[in-house]
Amino acid sequence: MCGGPGLFSLSRQRMPGLRQALERHHKIPAEYIICGNGAADLIFGLAAALRLGGGWS
């Protein structure tokens, strides 16, 4: 996961209650969950993270 500014660190700040509920329900780590306001939001967030040097790892 990327620790710098970008999609993954932004997702940690957005909708923490939803991420925690999904973590408990699906039994997966919250850092694997990315919340957004639709597909376009996630796609543009990914592009912004890659542009800022967040990369894939």
C-alpha positions, 0 to 999 in steps of 0.5 A: 500500500502507498503511504504517501498522499494519494488514493489509498491515504485519502481513502483512510480518511473518507468514510471510516465507519463504513470501512470498519463495518465492511472490514468486520462483515467481510473479514478483510483488513480495512486497508484493502477497502477503498470507498468512493462516490461512484466509479468515476471518483475512484478512477480519478482518485487512482489517476491523481495518486499515480500522478502524485507518485503514489504508485501501485505498491 
